[in-house]
C-alpha cells in the first residue's frame, strides 16, 4: 500500500489522551498512524451516511429498499457467477 506523509497539529490534550489510550491497549507509538487512518475512514463513512440520509429524506423507504436489493443482486451476480 502506498502511503503519504501528513503534518498535523493537534492539542496537547488530544495527543496525551491518544497516546495514553494506545499504551493502555498495548499499542506503541508506531500504531498512531494506523489509529488515525482508521478514525479518518470511520469519520468519512459517518459523514457520507449522514449526507446520503439527508439527500434521500424525501425518498420512500420502499424505493430505497428496492434500490439496495437491486444493487446487492448485481454485486452478487458479478461476484458469484461461475
Jmol script that loads the backbone (N, CA, C; Angstrom):
load data "model"
ATOM      1  N   UNK A   1       0.842  -1.175   0.000  1.00  0.00           N
ATOM      2  CA  UNK A   1       0.000   0.000   0.000  1.00  0.00           C
ATOM      3  C   UNK A   1       0.892   1.245   0.000  1.00  0.00           C
ATOM      4  N   UNK A   2       0.583   2.155  -0.884  1.00  0.00           N
ATOM      5  CA  UNK A   2       1.330   3.397  -0.956  1.00  0.00           C
ATOM      6  C   UNK A   2       0.832   4.346   0.133  1.00  0.00           C
ATOM      7  N   UNK A   3       1.742   5.025   0.779  1.00  0.00           N
ATOM      8  CA  UNK A   3       1.367   5.938   1.843  1.00  0.00           C
ATOM      9  C   UNK A   3       1.824   7.353   1.518  1.00  0.00           C
ATOM     10  N   UNK A   4       1.257   8.300   2.237  1.00  0.00           N
ATOM     11  CA  UNK A   4       1.664   9.694   2.151  1.00  0.00           C
ATOM     12  C   UNK A   4       1.931  10.186   3.563  1.00  0.00           C
ATOM     13  N   UNK A   5       2.713  11.226   3.671  1.00  0.00           N
ATOM     14  CA  UNK A   5       3.046  11.780   4.981  1.00  0.00           C
ATOM     15  C   UNK A   5       2.183  13.006   5.226  1.00  0.00           C
ATOM     16  N   UNK A   6       1.589  13.051   6.423  1.00  0.00           N
ATOM     17  CA  UNK A   6       0.807  14.206   6.848  1.00  0.00           C
ATOM     18  C   UNK A   6       1.575  14.948   7.921  1.00  0.00           C
ATOM     19  N   UNK A   7       1.362  16.225   7.958  1.00  0.00           N
ATOM     20  CA  UNK A   7       1.883  17.030   9.050  1.00  0.00           C
ATOM     21  C   UNK A   7       0.665  17.640   9.729  1.00  0.00           C
ATOM     22  N   UNK A   8       0.397  17.218  10.950  1.00  0.00           N
ATOM     23  CA  UNK A   8      -0.810  17.641  11.654  1.00  0.00           C
ATOM     24  C   UNK A   8      -0.463  18.386  12.925  1.00  0.00           C
ATOM     25  N   UNK A   9      -1.336  19.276  13.309  1.00  0.00           N
ATOM     26  CA  UNK A   9      -1.213  19.937  14.595  1.00  0.00           C
ATOM     27  C   UNK A   9      -2.474  19.615  15.377  1.00  0.00           C
ATOM     28  N   UNK A  10      -2.287  19.047  16.575  1.00  0.00           N
ATOM     29  CA  UNK A  10      -3.416  18.763  17.447  1.00  0.00           C
ATOM     30  C   UNK A  10      -3.076  19.279  18.834  1.00  0.00           C
ATOM     31  N   UNK A  11      -4.090  19.369  19.671  1.00  0.00           N
ATOM     32  CA  UNK A  11      -3.861  19.880  21.023  1.00  0.00           C
ATOM     33  C   UNK A  11      -3.024  18.888  21.829  1.00  0.00           C
ATOM     34  N   UNK A  12      -2.326  19.411  22.829  1.00  0.00           N
ATOM     35  CA  UNK A  12      -1.548  18.548  23.721  1.00  0.00           C
ATOM     36  C   UNK A  12      -2.460  17.569  24.437  1.00  0.00           C
ATOM     37  N   UNK A  13      -3.664  18.023  24.776  1.00  0.00           N
ATOM     38  CA  UNK A  13      -4.612  17.154  25.475  1.00  0.00           C
ATOM     39  C   UNK A  13      -5.016  15.964  24.605  1.00  0.00           C
ATOM     40  N   UNK A  14      -5.287  16.228  23.325  1.00  0.00           N
ATOM     41  CA  UNK A  14      -5.661  15.141  22.420  1.00  0.00           C
ATOM     42  C   UNK A  14      -4.494  14.184  22.224  1.00  0.00           C
ATOM     43  N   UNK A  15      -3.290  14.720  22.101  1.00  0.00           N
ATOM     44  CA  UNK A  15      -2.099  13.888  21.948  1.00  0.00           C
ATOM     45  C   UNK A  15      -1.917  12.994  23.167  1.00  0.00           C
ATOM     46  N   UNK A  16      -1.988  13.576  24.346  1.00  0.00           N
ATOM     47  CA  UNK A  16      -1.800  12.799  25.579  1.00  0.00           C
ATOM     48  C   UNK A  16      -2.888  11.746  25.728  1.00  0.00           C
ATOM     49  N   UNK A  17      -4.116  12.121  25.412  1.00  0.00           N
ATOM     50  CA  UNK A  17      -5.233  11.183  25.514  1.00  0.00           C
ATOM     51  C   UNK A  17      -5.044   9.990  24.581  1.00  0.00           C
ATOM     52  N   UNK A  18      -4.664  10.268  23.344  1.00  0.00           N
ATOM     53  CA  UNK A  18      -4.479   9.187  22.372  1.00  0.00           C
ATOM     54  C   UNK A  18      -3.297   8.307  22.734  1.00  0.00           C
ATOM     55  N   UNK A  19      -2.194   8.894  23.102  1.00  0.00           N
ATOM     56  CA  UNK A  19      -1.015   8.085  23.465  1.00  0.00           C
ATOM     57  C   UNK A  19      -1.301   7.241  24.707  1.00  0.00           C
ATOM     58  N   UNK A  20      -2.057   7.788  25.639  1.00  0.00           N
ATOM     59  CA  UNK A  20      -2.451   7.035  26.831  1.00  0.00           C
ATOM     60  C   UNK A  20      -3.350   5.862  26.442  1.00  0.00           C
ATOM     61  N   UNK A  21      -4.292   6.124  25.553  1.00  0.00           N
ATOM     62  CA  UNK A  21      -5.183   5.069  25.073  1.00  0.00           C
ATOM     63  C   UNK A  21      -4.387   3.953  24.406  1.00  0.00           C
ATOM     64  N   UNK A  22      -3.473   4.334  23.512  1.00  0.00           N
ATOM     65  CA  UNK A  22      -2.656   3.335  22.825  1.00  0.00           C
ATOM     66  C   UNK A  22      -1.861   2.496  23.818  1.00  0.00           C
ATOM     67  N   UNK A  23      -1.270   3.151  24.804  1.00  0.00           N
ATOM     68  CA  UNK A  23      -0.465   2.440  25.811  1.00  0.00           C
ATOM     69  C   UNK A  23      -1.332   1.481  26.623  1.00  0.00           C
ATOM     70  N   UNK A  24      -2.519   1.921  27.004  1.00  0.00           N
ATOM     71  CA  UNK A  24      -3.422   1.057  27.792  1.00  0.00           C
ATOM     72  C   UNK A  24      -3.833  -0.189  27.022  1.00  0.00           C
ATOM     73  N   UNK A  25      -3.826  -0.087  25.717  1.00  0.00           N
ATOM     74  CA  UNK A  25      -4.241  -1.212  24.884  1.00  0.00           C
ATOM     75  C   UNK A  25      -3.056  -1.961  24.274  1.00  0.00           C
ATOM     76  N   UNK A  26      -1.890  -1.727  24.815  1.00  0.00           N
ATOM     77  CA  UNK A  26      -0.710  -2.464  24.381  1.00  0.00           C
ATOM     78  C   UNK A  26      -0.194  -2.080  23.015  1.00  0.00           C
ATOM     79  N   UNK A  27      -0.541  -0.900  22.568  1.00  0.00           N
ATOM     80  CA  UNK A  27      -0.094  -0.441  21.265  1.00  0.00           C
ATOM     81  C   UNK A  27       1.047   0.546  21.443  1.00  0.00           C
ATOM     82  N   UNK A  28       1.882   0.651  20.436  1.00  0.00           N
ATOM     83  CA  UNK A  28       3.049   1.532  20.506  1.00  0.00           C
ATOM     84  C   UNK A  28       2.801   2.793  19.687  1.00  0.00           C
ATOM     85  N   UNK A  29       3.730   3.729  19.804  1.00  0.00           N
ATOM     86  CA  UNK A  29       3.618   4.971  19.036  1.00  0.00           C
ATOM     87  C   UNK A  29       3.532   4.703  17.537  1.00  0.00           C
ATOM     88  N   UNK A  30       4.139   3.625  17.084  1.00  0.00           N
ATOM     89  CA  UNK A  30       4.097   3.315  15.650  1.00  0.00           C
ATOM     90  C   UNK A  30       2.674   2.980  15.195  1.00  0.00           C
ATOM     91  N   UNK A  31       1.799   2.656  16.144  1.00  0.00           N
ATOM     92  CA  UNK A  31       0.407   2.354  15.817  1.00  0.00           C
ATOM     93  C   UNK A  31      -0.445   3.619  15.689  1.00  0.00           C
ATOM     94  N   UNK A  32       0.154   4.764  15.969  1.00  0.00           N
ATOM     95  CA  UNK A  32      -0.558   6.033  15.890  1.00  0.00           C
ATOM     96  C   UNK A  32      -1.111   6.269  14.488  1.00  0.00           C
ATOM     97  N   UNK A  33      -0.316   6.050  13.478  1.00  0.00           N
ATOM     98  CA  UNK A  33      -0.775   6.262  12.099  1.00  0.00           C
ATOM     99  C   UNK A  33      -1.949   5.356  11.753  1.00  0.00           C
ATOM    100  N   UNK A  34      -1.873   4.101  12.162  1.00  0.00           N
ATOM    101  CA  UNK A  34      -2.969   3.161  11.895  1.00  0.00           C
ATOM    102  C   UNK A  34      -4.249   3.627  12.581  1.00  0.00           C
ATOM    103  N   UNK A  35      -4.101   4.098  13.823  1.00  0.00           N
ATOM    104  CA  UNK A  35      -5.255   4.572  14.579  1.00  0.00           C
ATOM    105  C   UNK A  35      -5.897   5.775  13.879  1.00  0.00           C
ATOM    106  N   UNK A  36      -5.075   6.724  13.469  1.00  0.00           N
ATOM    107  CA  UNK A  36      -5.584   7.930  12.810  1.00  0.00           C
ATOM    108  C   UNK A  36      -6.241   7.570  11.480  1.00  0.00           C
ATOM    109  N   UNK A  37      -5.627   6.678  10.714  1.00  0.00           N
ATOM    110  CA  UNK A  37      -6.212   6.288   9.434  1.00  0.00           C
ATOM    111  C   UNK A  37      -7.580   5.636   9.633  1.00  0.00           C
ATOM    112  N   UNK A  38      -7.678   4.753  10.614  1.00  0.00           N
ATOM    113  CA  UNK A  38      -8.963   4.112  10.891  1.00  0.00           C
ATOM    114  C   UNK A  38     -10.002   5.142  11.332  1.00  0.00           C
ATOM    115  N   UNK A  39      -9.586   6.080  12.180  1.00  0.00           N
ATOM    116  CA  UNK A  39     -10.504   7.125  12.641  1.00  0.00           C
ATOM    117  C   UNK A  39     -10.998   7.971  11.470  1.00  0.00           C
ATOM    118  N   UNK A  40     -10.099   8.290  10.547  1.00  0.00           N
ATOM    119  CA  UNK A  40     -10.477   9.083   9.379  1.00  0.00           C
ATOM    120  C   UNK A  40     -11.474   8.307   8.524  1.00  0.00           C
ATOM    121  N   UNK A  41     -11.199   7.036   8.305  1.00  0.00           N
ATOM    122  CA  UNK A  41     -12.121   6.221   7.494  1.00  0.00           C
ATOM    123  C   UNK A  41     -13.520   6.178   8.117  1.00  0.00           C
ATOM    124  N   UNK A  42     -13.588   5.967   9.446  1.00  0.00           N
ATOM    125  CA  UNK A  42     -14.887   5.927  10.130  1.00  0.00           C
ATOM    126  C   UNK A  42     -15.595   7.271  10.050  1.00  0.00           C
ATOM    127  N   UNK A  43     -14.847   8.359  10.212  1.00  0.00           N
ATOM    128  CA  UNK A  43     -15.439   9.697  10.165  1.00  0.00           C
ATOM    129  C   UNK A  43     -15.978  10.004   8.772  1.00  0.00           C
ATOM    130  N   UNK A  44     -15.215   9.658   7.742  1.00  0.00           N
ATOM    131  CA  UNK A  44     -15.672   9.873   6.366  1.00  0.00           C
ATOM    132  C   UNK A  44     -16.925   9.041   6.099  1.00  0.00           C
ATOM    133  N   UNK A  45     -16.928   7.796   6.543  1.00  0.00           N
ATOM    134  CA  UNK A  45     -18.109   6.952   6.370  1.00  0.00           C
ATOM    135  C   UNK A  45     -19.317   7.562   7.072  1.00  0.00           C
ATOM    136  N   UNK A  46     -19.135   8.004   8.307  1.00  0.00           N
ATOM    137  CA  UNK A  46     -20.240   8.612   9.056  1.00  0.00           C
ATOM    138  C   UNK A  46     -20.786   9.850   8.370  1.00  0.00           C
ATOM    139  N   UNK A  47     -19.885  10.702   7.882  1.00  0.00           N
ATOM    140  CA  UNK A  47     -20.314  11.913   7.172  1.00  0.00           C
ATOM    141  C   UNK A  47     -21.050  11.555   5.884  1.00  0.00           C
ATOM    142  N   UNK A  48     -20.553  10.549   5.165  1.00  0.00           N
ATOM    143  CA  UNK A  48     -21.185  10.123   3.915  1.00  0.00           C
ATOM    144  C   UNK A  48     -22.587   9.580   4.184  1.00  0.00           C
ATOM    145  N   UNK A  49     -22.734   8.785   5.228  1.00  0.00           N
ATOM    146  CA  UNK A  49     -24.047   8.253   5.590  1.00  0.00           C
ATOM    147  C   UNK A  49     -24.999   9.388   5.943  1.00  0.00           C
ATOM    148  N   UNK A  50     -24.531  10.347   6.745  1.00  0.00           N
ATOM    149  CA  UNK A  50     -25.373  11.476   7.134  1.00  0.00           C
ATOM    150  C   UNK A  50     -25.808  12.286   5.909  1.00  0.00           C
ATOM    151  N   UNK A  51     -24.876  12.559   4.997  1.00  0.00           N
ATOM    152  CA  UNK A  51     -25.207  13.314   3.788  1.00  0.00           C
ATOM    153  C   UNK A  51     -26.196  12.557   2.908  1.00  0.00           C
ATOM    154  N   UNK A  52     -25.992  11.243   2.791  1.00  0.00           N
ATOM    155  CA  UNK A  52     -26.887  10.422   1.979  1.00  0.00           C
ATOM    156  C   UNK A  52     -28.278  10.367   2.593  1.00  0.00           C
ATOM    157  N   UNK A  53     -28.340  10.292   3.913  1.00  0.00           N
ATOM    158  CA  UNK A  53     -29.623  10.277   4.614  1.00  0.00           C
ATOM    159  C   UNK A  53     -30.397  11.561   4.344  1.00  0.00           C
ATOM    160  N   UNK A  54     -29.713  12.697   4.440  1.00  0.00           N
ATOM    161  CA  UNK A  54     -30.362  13.987   4.174  1.00  0.00           C
ATOM    162  C   UNK A  54     -30.806  14.071   2.713  1.00  0.00           C
ATOM    163  N   UNK A  55     -29.938  13.659   1.809  1.00  0.00           N
ATOM    164  CA  UNK A  55     -30.251  13.747   0.376  1.00  0.00           C
ATOM    165  C   UNK A  55     -31.440  12.876  -0.015  1.00  0.00           C
ATOM    166  N   UNK A  56     -31.674  11.813   0.740  1.00  0.00           N
ATOM    167  CA  UNK A  56     -32.749  10.882   0.405  1.00  0.00           C
ATOM    168  C   UNK A  56     -33.916  10.936   1.383  1.00  0.00           C
ATOM    169  N   UNK A  57     -34.004  12.009   2.139  1.00  0.00           N
ATOM    170  CA  UNK A  57     -35.055  12.130   3.157  1.00  0.00           C
ATOM    171  C   UNK A  57     -36.456  12.039   2.563  1.00  0.00           C
ATOM    172  N   UNK A  58     -36.626  12.497   1.331  1.00  0.00           N
ATOM    173  CA  UNK A  58     -37.944  12.503   0.709  1.00  0.00           C
ATOM    174  C   UNK A  58     -38.225  11.261  -0.138  1.00  0.00           C
ATOM    175  N   UNK A  59     -37.282  10.341  -0.174  1.00  0.00           N
ATOM    176  CA  UNK A  59     -37.459   9.130  -0.978  1.00  0.00           C
ATOM    177  C   UNK A  59     -38.159   8.084  -0.110  1.00  0.00           C
ATOM    178  N   UNK A  60     -39.225   7.483  -0.622  1.00  0.00           N
ATOM    179  CA  UNK A  60     -39.928   6.462   0.158  1.00  0.00           C
ATOM    180  C   UNK A  60     -39.012   5.280   0.509  1.00  0.00           C
ATOM    181  N   UNK A  61     -39.205   4.747   1.699  1.00  0.00           N
ATOM    182  CA  UNK A  61     -38.375   3.638   2.185  1.00  0.00           C
ATOM    183  C   UNK A  61     -38.423   2.448   1.229  1.00  0.00           C
ATOM    184  N   UNK A  62     -39.582   2.183   0.650  1.00  0.00           N
ATOM    185  CA  UNK A  62     -39.708   1.055  -0.269  1.00  0.00           C
ATOM    186  C   UNK A  62     -38.816   1.233  -1.489  1.00  0.00           C
ATOM    187  N   UNK A  63     -38.703   2.469  -1.966  1.00  0.00           N
ATOM    188  CA  UNK A  63     -37.856   2.752  -3.127  1.00  0.00           C
ATOM    189  C   UNK A  63     -36.377   2.552  -2.778  1.00  0.00           C
ATOM    190  N   UNK A  64     -35.993   2.969  -1.600  1.00  0.00           N
ATOM    191  CA  UNK A  64     -34.606   2.784  -1.148  1.00  0.00           C
ATOM    192  C   UNK A  64     -34.303   1.303  -0.992  1.00  0.00           C
ATOM    193  N   UNK A  65     -35.218   0.562  -0.371  1.00  0.00           N
ATOM    194  CA  UNK A  65     -35.027  -0.888  -0.198  1.00  0.00           C
ATOM    195  C   UNK A  65     -34.914  -1.578  -1.552  1.00  0.00           C
ATOM    196  N   UNK A  66     -35.730  -1.176  -2.511  1.00  0.00           N
ATOM    197  CA  UNK A  66     -35.674  -1.777  -3.849  1.00  0.00           C
ATOM    198  C   UNK A  66     -34.328  -1.489  -4.514  1.00  0.00           C
ATOM    199  N   UNK A  67     -33.824  -0.277  -4.357  1.00  0.00           N
ATOM    200  CA  UNK A  67     -32.522   0.075  -4.940  1.00  0.00           C
ATOM    201  C   UNK A  67     -31.405  -0.720  -4.292  1.00  0.00           C
ATOM    202  N   UNK A  68     -31.482  -0.907  -2.976  1.00  0.00           N
ATOM    203  CA  UNK A  68     -30.473  -1.698  -2.260  1.00  0.00           C
ATOM    204  C   UNK A  68     -30.515  -3.145  -2.734  1.00  0.00           C
ATOM    205  N   UNK A  69     -31.718  -3.696  -2.817  1.00  0.00           N
ATOM    206  CA  UNK A  69     -31.865  -5.084  -3.285  1.00  0.00           C
ATOM    207  C   UNK A  69     -31.313  -5.262  -4.696  1.00  0.00           C
ATOM    208  N   UNK A  70     -31.593  -4.295  -5.560  1.00  0.00           N
ATOM    209  CA  UNK A  70     -31.099  -4.359  -6.938  1.00  0.00           C
ATOM    210  C   UNK A  70     -29.571  -4.310  -6.970  1.00  0.00           C
ATOM    211  N   UNK A  71     -28.987  -3.434  -6.172  1.00  0.00           N
ATOM    212  CA  UNK A  71     -27.524  -3.321  -6.127  1.00  0.00           C
ATOM    213  C   UNK A  71     -26.902  -4.603  -5.578  1.00  0.00           C
ATOM    214  N   UNK A  72     -27.496  -5.161  -4.536  1.00  0.00           N
ATOM    215  CA  UNK A  72     -26.981  -6.415  -3.964  1.00  0.00           C
ATOM    216  C   UNK A  72     -27.041  -7.549  -4.979  1.00  0.00           C
ATOM    217  N   UNK A  73     -28.138  -7.648  -5.697  1.00  0.00           N
ATOM    218  CA  UNK A  73     -28.269  -8.694  -6.711  1.00  0.00           C
ATOM    219  C   UNK A  73     -27.202  -8.537  -7.790  1.00  0.00           C
ATOM    220  N   UNK A  74     -26.952  -7.315  -8.214  1.00  0.00           N
ATOM    221  CA  UNK A  74     -25.941  -7.079  -9.251  1.00  0.00           C
ATOM    222  C   UNK A  74     -24.549  -7.455  -8.761  1.00  0.00           C
ATOM    223  N   UNK A  75     -24.227  -7.078  -7.536  1.00  0.00           N
ATOM    224  CA  UNK A  75     -22.908  -7.408  -6.982  1.00  0.00           C
ATOM    225  C   UNK A  75     -22.758  -8.911  -6.792  1.00  0.00           C
ATOM    226  N   UNK A  76     -23.792  -9.528  -6.259  1.00  0.00           N
ATOM    227  CA  UNK A  76     -23.738 -10.987  -6.054  1.00  0.00           C
ATOM    228  C   UNK A  76     -23.615 -11.722  -7.388  1.00  0.00           C
ATOM    229  N   UNK A  77     -24.327 -11.274  -8.383  1.00  0.00           N
ATOM    230  CA  UNK A  77     -24.258 -11.913  -9.706  1.00  0.00           C
ATOM    231  C   UNK A  77     -22.847 -11.803 -10.272  1.00  0.00           C
ATOM    232  N   UNK A  78     -22.234 -10.657 -10.089  1.00  0.00           N
ATOM    233  CA  UNK A  78     -20.874 -10.449 -10.592  1.00  0.00           C
ATOM    234  C   UNK A  78     -19.859 -11.265  -9.790  1.00  0.00           C
ATOM    235  N   UNK A  79     -20.012 -11.250  -8.490  1.00  0.00           N
ATOM    236  CA  UNK A  79     -19.038 -11.902  -7.622  1.00  0.00           C
ATOM    237  C   UNK A  79     -19.132 -13.421  -7.657  1.00  0.00           C
ATOM    238  N   UNK A  80     -20.334 -13.927  -7.714  1.00  0.00           N
ATOM    239  CA  UNK A  80     -20.512 -15.379  -7.590  1.00  0.00           C
ATOM    240  C   UNK A  80     -20.864 -16.085  -8.900  1.00  0.00           C
ATOM    241  N   UNK A  81     -20.717 -15.377 -10.013  1.00  0.00           N
ATOM    242  CA  UNK A  81     -21.035 -16.074 -11.270  1.00  0.00           C
ATOM    243  C   UNK A  81     -19.969 -17.117 -11.546  1.00  0.00           C
ATOM    244  N   UNK A  82     -20.410 -18.162 -12.147  1.00  0.00           N
ATOM    245  CA  UNK A  82     -19.484 -19.284 -12.379  1.00  0.00           C
ATOM    246  C   UNK A  82     -19.072 -19.369 -13.819  1.00  0.00           C
TER     247      UNK A  82
END
end "model"
wireframe off; spacefill off
backbone 0.3
color backbone group
